[in-house]
Amino acid sequence: MGGNLGGPIRRNKLFFFYNVEQFQQKLAGALVTGRVPTEAERQGDFSQTVNPDGTRPTIFLPGSQASGTPVQIADRIIPRSDHAARPGPDERVSAAEQPAA
């Protein structure tokens, strides 16, 4: 559901346009669940991660699926990059955006 409205403010010089859209999907009996990653998962260690059915998920190296040849990580631990392991604040992020120590 949605609509739009537009028209001239000043002839052949200035116009306005407004658009709004709303999407709502209702499925009878559908239940959507989510989960918060554990501290180990935040660090890249998915060795203890299991799916709701008890199976282990397949973990791919981030970014490798876009190439068309996804790289599976055998031990379910994503290696840290040199950038992530470097101590100290990232020089590209302002001091206001840095996490509190």
Secondary structure by P-SEA (a helix, b strand, c coil): ccbbbbbbcccccbbbbbbbbbbbbbbccbbbbbbbbcccccccccccccccccbbbbbcccccccccccccccccbbbbccccccccccccccccccccc
